[in-house]
């Protein structure tokens, strides 16, 4: 139709590589209703696939983008091609901003916006097709939205068309999941990039890329120097990749003042006009310093040069410490290739990589999917609200790790957001409706009644925007934002959204701003309430993790802190506090009543059992008092701790006790059950079984030394087999001379040291343990020195004795050495 802008565009589309695949895409949709489009960045899939689908499918076409910048830019680009303003045939909706109309046929949204719509009404009324773009990035929200759409097609709307677009060769996995019983068709489009030359620019020797504070200033100097080199050596605009907003600002500052060059920052926290400026060409040469937002989902026109710092920010969760956040890691090879490709979209270009070819070969192939590394609390709440606790029954590209999911569900249960079966409570649905992490939503809901709705929303907006402040002082950061500081624009927008999510109410004024901020932070993160350790500069959090403030922080020395953000401190024992606010004990216990408990603590300390009644807030000990009558099982555990730490030598091991233990150990080795294991580990594990009746009286090392160990060990002897102990493992053996000699059970085989002349006439070696084990005879000379060792006495008399006799006759000529020892009388003592 002549008046249809989409039909006009498709009649004469731009010369983009994806144009040749549009017919196959539409044919696959008509045949199956699903398709995967595999095309590298720069092929035009985000520009031309949506109008092609809109021409073939009735209803609104919803196109997702992983980021707000990309959603606005994609809508602006397509509207420009149609010759219309945004909000007509093409519109967009992102968090806090929507430009659409009744005439909108293609709506570009962030994936999070689509997820909220799915949760509100899974049937997506009025929507004919959903196009998921950049699914290869494997963000948590993208994986979840794809799984929910597969569920919707299977159970609610088999007419809903779904297109998944990926820039990598892993499209087959997505196709298998999207297609259900039969994989979805895959339409592959070849890229048409120009050649891109690689220039290796490793940092100078001894220049660390990162330290405990993040990317080092020296490495940012190197990145800025590499940008200057690229500008001097080649023509065209420069796109610089660094990991985060702080590094964007740092490199941009270092490049300020370049003659004839516009330096443009680009990251998700900038106001929309500043983002748009970075994406628009101008009269002068540009350097666009960007995070990964420009890696695949954005087109930055005019770029012929890429400078890549080789770093990215990825979510990591330390479940042991209860810390989650973004960490700086080396870029993957696939991401490095996508970044480099930005230089070859409009003509031949070059990529300057701030690492060596040798280091490049050691990069990981692909970044880890977020579902395997990120905090899953919000993800788990979405699953619960969908009706699939833990993701049961959903087609996810990767299953969430069981341990991480268990931690997430425990967190939600502690917030009162899910019940014992994992289903959402009314509070959980209220938490889910708030555009923030569930912990922050709890801080908003509960904090509104304690500090007032506006102050609570101010603090949560500050936390959700991840505002970093020098010294980690959140109160100072809040005051700066209230005054209209440089980050106040996004903060005020988020404040408005959060303020609308909680009802109006009275604003209590009894708390200062300092304590109000601390209380809201503590409500959101009760596991991060921290107290200063006695006599030190470090803190202990209720989770049990140690933490330290950065040098020069104005919070140093405060007795209590509510910590909003702390990183894991790679290679260090304590985490580093990135943002916190003051709090006091009363507010801490009000924010975390579930962590407040009293315990009987019985431990081994200083050679004694010490019993106390301890009141704790999580891992933080608040008060302690002596406990006169501790529970017997706690005493046993303390004794086990003491014996494990200081050894069983705390007991008085007489010769009789040692001998009995050795004989029992021998029978355990030789016979097995029912003879018990009496090794150190086994005795410590079964302390109650053999020492139990003696433990009630024990309070220290002196009491332990009075325990009758022989009697204690006898409690372990099996009945009725115990009556045969002396027969199976006798303490002594009588030899032919009449001597009763002690058997040595210290080795693997029982040993009997005996003078050779005392065993004349003994035809066979004695055997123990019902004949299972021969005794090893150490045959001694008249002087008591070893002359021979044998476990086969019969063989010794016939083969070994003649040589031993010849030697001993020469050494001891006055002693009798008969030719036939089997008929000779045994001689006791040293008689000649």
C-alpha positions in Angstrom: 0.0 0.0 0.0 1.3 3.4 -1.0 0.4 4.9 2.4 2.0 2.1 4.4 5.5 3.3 5.5 6.6 -0.3 6.4 5.6 -1.5 2.9 7.4 1.4 1.3 10.6 0.6 3.3 10.5 -3.1 2.4 9.9 -2.2 -1.3 13.3 -0.5 -1.4 15.2 -1.5 1.8 18.7 -0.2 2.7 21.6 -2.2 1.2 22.2 -4.3 4.4 23.4 -7.9 4.4 20.3 -9.2 6.2 18.1 -8.0 3.3 18.8 -11.2 1.4 17.5 -13.3 4.4 14.2 -11.6 4.9 12.2 -13.9 2.6 13.5 -17.0 4.5 12.6 -15.4 7.9 9.0 -14.7 6.8 8.7 -18.2 5.2 9.9 -19.8 8.5 7.4 -17.7 10.5 4.5 -18.7 8.3 5.5 -22.4 8.5 6.4 -22.7 12.2 5.7 -19.4 14.0 9.3 -19.3 15.3 12.7 -18.7 13.8 16.2 -18.0 14.9 18.1 -15.3 12.9 21.9 -15.7 13.2 23.7 -12.6 12.0 26.8 -10.8 13.2 26.7 -7.2 14.4 26.4 -4.7 11.6 24.2 -6.8 9.2 21.1 -4.8 9.8 19.0 -7.4 11.6 17.7 -5.0 14.2 16.7 -2.5 11.4 15.1 -4.7 8.8 13.8 -7.9 10.6 11.1 -6.0 12.7 9.4 -4.3 9.6 9.6 -7.6 7.7 7.8 -9.4 10.6 5.3 -6.5 10.9 4.4 -6.9 7.2 3.7 -10.6 7.7 2.1 -10.8 11.2 -0.9 -8.9 12.4 -0.8 -7.0 15.7 1.9 -5.1 17.4 5.5 -6.3 17.0 7.5 -6.0 20.2 11.3 -5.9 19.8 13.5 -6.3 22.9 16.9 -4.8 23.4 19.1 -5.5 26.5 19.7 -1.8 27.3 17.8 1.4 27.3 20.3 3.2 25.1 20.0 0.5 22.4 16.1 0.5 22.6 16.0 4.3 22.0 18.6 4.1 19.3 16.9 1.2 17.4 13.5 3.0 17.5 15.1 6.2 16.3 16.9 4.5 13.4 13.8 2.6 12.2 11.6 5.7 12.5 14.2 7.7 10.5 14.1 5.1 7.7 10.3 5.3 7.6 10.5 9.1 7.5 8.5 9.5 10.7 9.1 10.8 14.2 9.5 8.3 17.0 6.0 7.5 18.5 4.3 6.9 15.2 4.6 3.6 13.4 7.7 2.9 15.5 7.9 3.7 19.2 9.9 2.6 22.3 9.3 1.9 26.0 12.0 1.8 28.6 11.9 2.0 32.3 10.4 5.4 33.2 9.9 6.5 29.6 7.5 5.5 26.8 6.9 7.1 23.3 4.2 5.2 21.6 0.7 5.8 20.1 -2.3 4.0 18.8 -0.6 3.9 15.4 2.5 2.2 16.7 3.1 -1.2 15.0 6.7 -1.8 16.1 7.6 -1.1 19.7 11.2 -1.4 20.9 11.4 -2.2 24.6 14.0 -3.3 27.1 13.8 -7.0 28.0 12.9 -6.0 31.5 9.8 -4.0 30.3 8.6 -7.1 28.4 9.1 -9.3 31.4 6.9 -7.0 33.5 4.2 -7.2 30.9 4.4 -11.0 30.8 4.0 -11.2 34.5 1.0 -8.8 34.4 -0.7 -10.6 31.5 1.0 -13.6 30.0 -1.3 -13.6 26.9 0.2 -10.3 25.7 -3.1 -9.0 24.2 -2.7 -7.1 21.0 0.9 -8.4 20.4 1.3 -10.5 17.3 5.1 -11.2 17.5 8.0 -10.8 19.9 11.5 -10.3 18.5 14.2 -11.1 21.1 17.4 -9.3 20.0 21.0 -10.0 21.1 20.0 -13.3 22.9 23.6 -14.3 22.6 24.6 -11.9 25.4 22.9 -14.4 27.8 21.8 -11.8 30.4 19.7 -13.3 33.1 16.5 -11.4 32.1 17.0 -12.5 28.5 17.2 -16.2 29.4 14.1 -15.9 31.6 12.0 -14.0 29.0 12.9 -16.5 26.3 11.8 -19.4 28.6 8.5 -17.6 29.5 7.7 -17.0 25.9 8.2 -20.7 25.1 5.9 -21.4 28.0 3.3 -19.0 26.7 3.4 -20.5 23.2 3.0 -24.0 24.6 0.1 -23.3 27.0 -1.6 -20.0 26.2 -1.0 -18.7 22.7 0.2 -21.0 20.0 -0.3 -18.1 17.5 2.3 -15.9 19.1 5.2 -15.5 16.8 8.7 -15.5 18.4 11.9 -14.5 16.7 15.2 -14.9 18.4 18.2 -13.0 17.0 21.7 -13.9 17.8 25.2 -12.7 16.7 27.0 -15.9 17.5 27.3 -19.4 16.2 25.4 -20.9 19.2 22.1 -20.3 17.5 21.4 -24.0 17.4 20.9 -24.2 21.2 18.4 -21.4 21.1 16.6 -23.0 18.1 16.3 -26.4 20.0 14.8 -24.6 23.0 12.5 -22.3 21.0 11.1 -25.0 18.7 9.8 -27.4 21.4 9.6 -30.9 20.0 11.4 -29.9 16.8 14.1 -27.2 16.6 13.1 -23.9 15.2 14.4 -23.0 11.7 17.6 -21.1 11.7 18.2 -18.4 9.1 21.9 -17.5 8.9 23.1 -14.2 7.4 26.7 -13.7 6.5 28.4 -10.5 7.7 29.8 -7.9 5.3 32.5 -6.3 7.5 35.4 -4.6 5.9 38.9 -5.7 6.9 40.1 -4.8 10.3 43.8 -4.7 11.1 44.9 -5.7 14.6 47.5 -3.6 16.4 48.8 -5.1 19.7 49.5 -2.5 22.3 50.4 -4.2 25.6 50.9 -2.0 28.7 54.4 -1.2 29.8 56.1 -3.7 32.1 55.0 -3.6 35.7 51.8 -1.8 34.8 49.0 -3.8 36.6 45.6 -3.6 34.9 43.7 -4.0 38.2 44.2 -4.0 41.9 41.9 -4.2 44.9 40.3 -0.8 44.1 39.5 -1.7 40.4 41.2 -0.7 37.2 44.5 1.1 38.1 45.2 4.7 37.1 48.4 3.7 35.3 46.5 1.3 33.1 43.9 4.1 32.3 46.9 6.3 31.4 48.0 3.5 29.0 44.5 3.3 27.4 44.4 7.1 26.9 47.9 7.0 25.4 46.8 4.2 23.0 43.9 6.4 21.9 46.3 9.3 21.1 48.4 6.9 19.1 45.5 5.7 17.1 44.4 9.3 16.4 47.8 10.1 15.1 48.3 7.0 13.0 44.9 6.7 11.3 41.8 8.6 10.3 38.2 8.1 11.4 36.3 8.3 14.7 37.5 6.2 17.6 35.4 3.9 19.8 37.1 3.0 23.1 35.9 0.1 25.2 36.5 0.2 29.0 34.6 -1.9 31.6 32.5 0.6 33.6 31.2 4.1 34.0 34.1 5.1 36.3 36.6 4.1 33.7 34.7 5.9 31.0 34.9 9.1 33.0 38.6 8.4 33.8 39.7 8.0 30.2 37.5 10.8 29.0 39.1 13.1 31.5 42.6 12.1 30.3 41.6 12.9 26.7 40.1 16.3 27.5 41.7 19.1 25.5 42.7 17.2 22.3 42.8 19.7 19.5 39.9 19.3 17.1 38.5 16.2 18.8 35.2 15.8 20.6 35.4 13.3 23.5 32.0 11.7 24.2 31.3 9.4 27.1 28.7 6.6 26.7 27.2 4.4 29.4 23.9 3.4 30.8 23.8 5.9 33.7 24.1 9.0 31.5 21.1 11.2 30.8 19.4 10.4 27.4 20.5 13.6 25.7 24.2 12.9 26.5 23.8 9.3 25.2 22.2 10.6 22.0 25.1 13.0 21.5 27.6 10.2 21.7 25.7 8.3 19.0 25.4 11.2 16.6 28.1 12.3 14.1 29.3 15.9 14.2 31.4 18.3 12.3 34.6 17.3 14.2 36.4 14.0 14.7 35.1 12.0 17.7 36.4 9.8 20.4 33.5 7.8 22.0 34.5 6.2 25.3 32.0 3.5 26.1 31.2 0.5 28.3 30.0 -2.8 26.7 26.8 -1.1 25.7 28.4 -0.4 22.3 29.7 -4.0 21.9 26.9 -5.5 19.8 23.5 -3.8 20.4 24.4 -0.3 19.3 25.7 1.2 16.1 28.1 4.1 16.6 28.4 5.8 13.2 31.7 7.1 11.8 33.9 4.6 13.7 36.9 3.3 11.9 39.1 2.7 14.9 38.5 0.7 18.1 40.7 0.9 21.2 39.9 -2.0 23.4 41.1 -2.0 27.1 40.4 -5.8 27.2 38.3 -5.7 30.3 34.6 -6.2 31.0 32.2 -6.1 34.0 30.5 -9.4 34.9 28.3 -10.4 37.8 29.8 -12.6 40.4 28.4 -13.9 43.6 30.3 -15.1 46.6 27.7 -17.2 48.4 30.0 -18.1 51.2 30.4 -14.4 52.1 27.0 -13.3 51.0 28.4 -10.8 48.6 27.3 -10.2 45.1 28.2 -7.5 42.5 30.0 -6.7 39.3 33.7 -7.6 39.0 36.2 -6.6 36.5 37.5 -9.5 34.4 39.4 -10.0 31.2 37.3 -9.9 28.0 36.4 -13.1 26.2 37.6 -13.8 22.7 34.1 -13.6 21.2 33.5 -10.2 22.9 36.9 -9.0 21.6 36.0 -10.0 18.1 32.6 -8.2 18.3 34.3 -5.1 19.6 36.9 -5.2 16.8 34.1 -5.6 14.2 32.9 -2.1 15.1 35.8 -0.7 13.2 34.9 -2.5 10.0 31.2 -1.5 9.5 31.7 1.5 7.2 35.1 0.8 5.7 38.5 -0.7 6.4 39.5 -0.1 10.0 41.9 -1.1 12.8 41.6 -2.3 16.4 44.2 -1.3 18.9 44.2 -4.0 21.6 45.8 -3.1 25.0 47.2 -6.5 25.4 49.6 -8.9 23.6 49.0 -11.6 21.0 50.3 -14.1 23.5 47.7 -12.9 26.1 45.0 -13.0 23.5 45.5 -16.7 22.9 44.8 -17.4 26.6 41.4 -15.6 26.7 38.3 -17.6 27.4 36.2 -18.3 24.3 32.9 -16.9 25.6 31.7 -15.0 28.6 29.9 -17.1 31.2 26.1 -16.9 31.1 24.8 -14.7 33.9 22.6 -17.5 35.2 25.8 -19.4 36.2 27.5 -16.5 38.0 25.0 -13.8 39.1 22.9 -13.4 42.2 19.6 -15.2 41.6 17.4 -13.5 44.1 15.3 -11.4 41.7 15.4 -14.2 39.2 14.0 -16.7 41.8 11.2 -14.2 42.7 10.2 -13.9 39.0 10.1 -17.7 38.7 7.9 -17.9 41.8 5.5 -15.3 40.5 5.3 -17.1 37.2 4.3 -20.3 39.0 7.5 -22.2 38.4 9.5 -22.1 41.7 13.1 -22.9 41.0 12.5 -22.9 37.2 10.7 -26.3 37.3 9.1 -27.0 33.9 10.6 -24.0 32.1 12.8 -24.3 29.0 16.0 -22.5 30.2 19.1 -22.5 28.1 21.1 -23.4 31.3 19.7 -24.6 34.6 20.4 -22.3 37.5 23.1 -23.8 39.9 21.4 -25.6 42.7 23.4 -23.9 45.5 22.8 -20.4 44.1 19.1 -21.1 43.7 18.9 -22.4 47.3 20.6 -19.2 48.6 18.2 -17.1 46.6 15.1 -18.9 47.8 16.4 -18.7 51.4 16.8 -14.9 51.0 13.3 -14.6 49.6 11.9 -16.6 52.5 13.7 -14.4 55.0 12.1 -11.4 53.3 8.7 -13.0 53.6 8.4 -13.0 49.8 7.8 -16.7 49.3 6.2 -19.5 51.4 7.6 -22.9 52.3 6.6 -24.3 49.0 8.3 -21.6 47.1 5.2 -19.8 46.0 4.9 -16.0 46.2 3.2 -14.4 49.2 1.2 -11.2 49.0 4.3 -9.4 50.3 6.3 -11.2 47.6 4.0 -9.9 44.8 4.3 -6.4 46.3 8.1 -6.7 46.3 8.0 -7.9 42.7 6.0 -4.9 41.6 8.7 -2.5 42.8 11.4 -1.7 40.1 14.3 -2.7 42.2 16.1 -5.7 43.6 13.9 -7.6 46.1 16.2 -6.6 49.0 16.0 -3.0 48.1 12.2 -3.4 47.7 12.1 -4.7 51.2 14.1 -1.6 52.4 11.6 0.6 50.6 8.4 -1.1 51.9 9.6 -1.4 55.5 11.6 1.8 55.6 8.7 4.0 54.4 7.0 3.4 57.8 10.2 4.1 59.8 11.8 7.0 58.0 9.0 8.3 55.7 8.2 7.2 52.2 10.2 10.0 50.5 13.4 9.4 52.5 13.1 5.7 52.0 12.7 6.1 48.3 15.6 8.5 48.1 17.9 5.9 49.7 16.7 3.0 47.6 17.0 5.1 44.4 20.6 5.9 45.5 21.3 2.2 46.1 19.6 0.9 42.9 21.6 3.3 40.7 24.9 2.0 42.2 26.2 5.5 42.9 29.9 5.2 44.1 31.2 7.8 46.4 34.7 8.6 47.6 35.2 7.0 51.0 32.0 5.0 50.6 29.9 7.6 52.5 26.3 7.1 51.4 25.0 10.0 53.4 27.4 12.4 51.7 26.3 11.0 48.3 22.6 11.5 49.1 23.3 15.1 50.1 25.2 15.7 46.9 22.3 14.3 44.8 19.8 16.4 46.6 21.9 19.5 45.7 21.7 18.5 42.0 25.1 16.8 41.7 26.3 15.3 38.4 24.4 12.0 38.9 21.2 13.5 40.1 19.2 13.2 36.8 18.9 9.4 36.8 18.6 9.4 40.5 15.6 11.7 40.5 13.9 9.7 37.7 14.3 6.5 39.8 13.1 8.4 42.9 9.9 9.3 41.1 9.2 5.6 40.1 9.9 4.3 43.6 8.0 7.1 45.3 4.9 6.1 43.2 5.3 2.5 44.3 4.6 3.1 48.0 1.6 4.8 49.5 1.9 8.2 51.1 2.1 8.4 54.8 3.5 10.4 57.7 7.2 11.1 57.6 8.8 10.3 61.0 11.3 13.0 61.9 12.9 11.4 65.0 15.9 10.0 63.0 18.7 12.1 61.5 19.5 11.7 57.8 22.6 9.7 58.8 20.7 7.1 60.8 17.7 7.1 58.4 20.0 6.1 55.5 21.7 3.5 57.7 18.3 2.0 58.7 17.1 1.7 55.1 20.4 0.1 54.1 20.2 -2.3 57.0 16.6 -3.3 56.1 17.7 -4.1 52.6 20.9 -5.9 53.6 20.6 -7.2 57.2 23.4 -9.6 56.6 25.8 -6.7 56.0 25.2 -4.9 59.3 28.7 -4.4 60.7 30.4 -3.6 64.0 33.9 -2.4 64.6 36.1 -5.1 65.9 37.6 -4.4 69.4 40.9 -2.7 69.2 41.1 -2.7 65.4 40.1 -0.9 62.3 38.2 -3.7 60.6 34.6 -4.6 60.9 32.7 -7.9 61.3 29.4 -8.2 59.4 26.4 -10.2 60.7 27.1 -12.7 57.9 30.5 -13.5 59.5 32.5 -11.8 56.8 35.2 -9.3 57.8 35.3 -5.9 56.1 37.5 -2.9 55.9 36.8 0.7 54.8 38.9 2.2 52.1 41.8 4.4 53.2 40.7 8.0 54.2 37.0 7.2 54.5 35.1 9.6 56.7 33.3 6.6 58.2 36.5 5.1 59.8 36.1 4.4 63.5 32.3 4.5 63.6 31.1 1.7 65.9 28.3 0.4 63.7 27.8 0.6 59.9 25.1 -0.6 57.5 27.0 -1.7 54.5 25.3 -1.4 51.1 28.1 -2.6 48.9 31.3 -4.6 49.6 33.5 -6.4 47.1 35.1 -9.8 47.7 38.6 -8.5 48.0 40.4 -11.0 45.8 43.4 -12.4 47.6 42.5 -10.7 50.9 40.8 -12.1 54.0 38.5 -9.1 54.4 36.0 -7.6 51.9 36.4 -3.9 51.0 33.4 -1.7 51.9 32.4 0.5 48.9 29.4 2.2 50.4 27.9 2.3 53.9 26.1 4.6 56.4 26.1 4.9 60.2 23.7 3.0 62.3 23.4 2.2 66.0 22.7 -1.0 67.9 19.0 -0.3 68.5 18.3 0.3 64.8 20.4 -2.7 63.8 18.3 -5.0 66.0 15.1 -3.3 64.7 16.2 -3.9 61.1 17.3 -7.5 61.6 15.2 -9.1 64.3 15.5 -12.5 62.7 19.3 -12.4 63.3 18.9 -11.7 67.0 19.3 -14.9 69.2 20.7 -16.2 72.4 22.9 -19.3 72.4 24.7 -21.5 74.9 28.3 -21.5 73.8 30.5 -24.2 75.2 34.0 -24.3 73.8 37.5 -25.5 74.7 39.7 -22.6 75.5 43.0 -22.4 77.4 42.9 -26.1 78.4 39.4 -25.9 79.8 35.7 -26.1 78.9 34.3 -22.6 78.9 30.5 -22.2 79.0 28.8 -18.9 78.2 25.3 -17.6 77.4 25.8 -15.4 74.4 23.4 -12.9 72.8 24.2 -12.4 69.1 23.2 -10.4 66.1 24.1 -12.9 63.4 27.8 -13.5 63.8 28.3 -10.4 66.0 28.5 -11.1 69.7 26.6 -8.5 71.7 26.8 -9.8 75.3 28.2 -12.8 77.2 27.7 -14.3 80.7 29.0 -17.4 82.4 26.8 -20.5 82.1 26.8 -22.7 85.2 25.0 -25.9 83.8 25.7 -26.3 80.1 23.9 -29.0 78.1 25.9 -32.3 78.2 25.9 -32.6 74.4 27.6 -29.2 74.2 30.2 -30.2 76.7 31.0 -33.3 74.6 31.3 -31.2 71.5 33.7 -28.8 73.3 35.8 -31.7 74.5 35.9 -33.2 71.0 37.1 -29.8 69.8 39.8 -29.7 72.5 40.9 -33.3 71.8 40.9 -32.7 68.1 43.0 -29.5 68.5 45.4 -30.7 71.1 45.3 -34.4 70.5 44.3 -37.5 72.4 47.5 -37.1 74.4 45.4 -34.9 76.8 44.2 -38.3 78.2 46.5 -40.3 80.4 47.7 -43.2 78.3 49.1 -45.8 80.6 51.0 -48.8 79.2 47.9 -50.9 79.8 45.7 -48.5 77.9 48.2 -48.2 75.0 48.5 -52.0 74.8 44.8 -52.5 74.8 44.3 -49.9 72.0 47.0 -51.5 69.9 45.5 -55.0 70.2 42.1 -53.6 69.3 43.6 -51.8 66.3 45.2 -55.1 65.2 41.9 -57.0 65.3 40.2 -54.2 63.4 42.8 -54.6 60.7 43.0 -58.4 60.7 39.3 -59.4 61.3 37.2 -56.2 60.7 33.7 -56.2 62.1 32.7 -56.3 64.9 36.1 -55.1 66.1 36.0 -51.3 66.2 38.3 -48.7 64.6 40.3 -47.0 67.3 42.3 -44.5 65.2 42.4 -40.9 66.4 39.7 -39.8 63.9 37.4 -42.7 64.9 37.8 -42.1 68.6 37.2 -38.4 68.2 34.1 -39.1 66.1 32.7 -41.6 68.7 33.7 -39.7 71.8 30.3 -40.1 73.5 30.4 -43.9 73.0 33.6 -44.6 74.9 34.2 -41.5 77.1 30.5 -40.6 77.6 30.1 -41.6 81.3 33.3 -39.8 82.2 32.6 -36.6 80.3 30.0 -35.1 82.6 32.7 -34.6 85.3 35.3 -33.1 82.8 35.9 -29.4 82.8 39.5 -29.2 81.8 42.8 -30.9 81.0 43.3 -32.0 84.6 40.0 -33.8 84.6 40.8 -35.5 81.4 44.1 -36.8 82.8 42.1 -38.6 85.6 39.9 -40.6 83.1 40.5 -44.4 83.2 41.3 -44.9 79.5 41.5 -48.7 79.8 37.9 -48.8 81.2 36.8 -46.3 78.5 38.3 -48.4 75.7 36.7 -51.5 77.0 33.3 -49.9 76.4 34.0 -50.2 72.7 34.7 -53.9 72.8 32.0 -55.9 71.0 29.9 -58.3 73.0 30.1 -61.3 73.1 33.3 -61.3 71.1 35.1 -59.3 73.8 35.6 -62.5 75.8 37.9 -63.8 73.0 40.2 -60.8 73.0 43.0 -62.6 74.8 42.7 -65.6 72.5 42.7 -63.6 69.3 45.2 -60.9 70.3 47.0 -62.1 73.5 49.0 -59.5 75.3 51.8 -62.1 75.9 52.8 -65.4 74.3 54.5 -68.4 76.2 57.5 -69.7 74.3 59.1 -73.3 74.6 61.5 -72.1 77.3 58.5 -71.2 79.5 59.0 -67.4 79.2 55.9 -65.3 78.8 56.9 -62.5 76.4 54.9 -59.4 75.4 53.7 -59.2 71.8 54.4 -55.9 70.0 51.3 -54.7 68.1 52.7 -51.3 67.1 53.3 -52.3 63.4 51.2 -53.7 60.7 52.1 -57.3 61.9 52.4 -58.5 65.5 56.1 -58.9 66.5 57.5 -61.2 69.2 61.2 -60.5 70.2 62.7 -63.7 71.7 66.2 -65.2 72.2 66.8 -67.8 69.5 67.7 -70.5 72.1 64.3 -70.1 73.8 62.4 -71.4 70.8 64.4 -74.6 70.2 61.8 -77.3 69.6 59.1 -74.8 68.3 58.2 -76.3 65.0 55.7 -73.7 63.7 55.2 -70.0 64.0 52.3 -69.0 66.2 49.4 -67.4 64.4 46.9 -64.9 65.9 43.4 -63.7 65.0 42.0 -67.2 64.6 45.1 -68.2 62.5 44.8 -65.3 60.1 48.1 -63.5 60.9 51.5 -65.1 61.7 53.6 -63.6 64.4 56.8 -62.0 63.1 59.6 -63.5 65.3 62.6 -61.3 65.9 65.1 -64.0 66.9 67.8 -62.5 69.2 71.4 -63.4 70.0 72.4 -64.2 73.6 73.3 -60.5 73.8 69.7 -59.5 72.8 70.7 -58.3 69.3 68.6 -59.3 66.2 70.0 -62.5 64.6 67.1 -63.3 62.2 63.6 -62.3 61.4 61.0 -64.8 60.2 57.3 -65.4 60.0 57.9 -69.0 58.9 59.8 -70.8 61.7 59.7 -74.2 60.0 61.4 -72.8 56.9 63.9 -71.0 59.0 65.1 -74.1 60.8 65.8 -75.9 57.5 67.3 -73.1 55.5 68.2 -70.1 57.7 69.4 -71.6 60.9 72.6 -73.2 59.6 74.0 -69.9 58.5 72.9 -68.1 61.7 74.3 -71.0 63.8 77.7 -70.7 62.1 77.8 -67.0 62.8 76.6 -67.2 66.4 79.0 -70.1 67.2 81.9 -67.9 66.2 80.6 -65.0 68.3 79.4 -66.9 71.3 81.5 -70.1 71.4 80.6 -71.0 75.0 76.9 -71.3 74.2 75.3 -74.5 72.9 74.3 -74.4 69.2 72.9 -77.8 68.4 72.8 -79.2 64.9 69.2 -80.1 65.3 67.3 -77.3 67.0 64.0 -79.1 66.7 65.1 -81.8 69.2 67.3 -79.6 71.4 66.0 -78.4 74.8 65.1 -74.7 74.8 67.3 -72.6 77.0 65.9 -69.8 79.2 68.2 -66.9 80.2 71.9 -66.9 79.2 73.1 -70.2 80.6 75.9 -71.8 78.7 
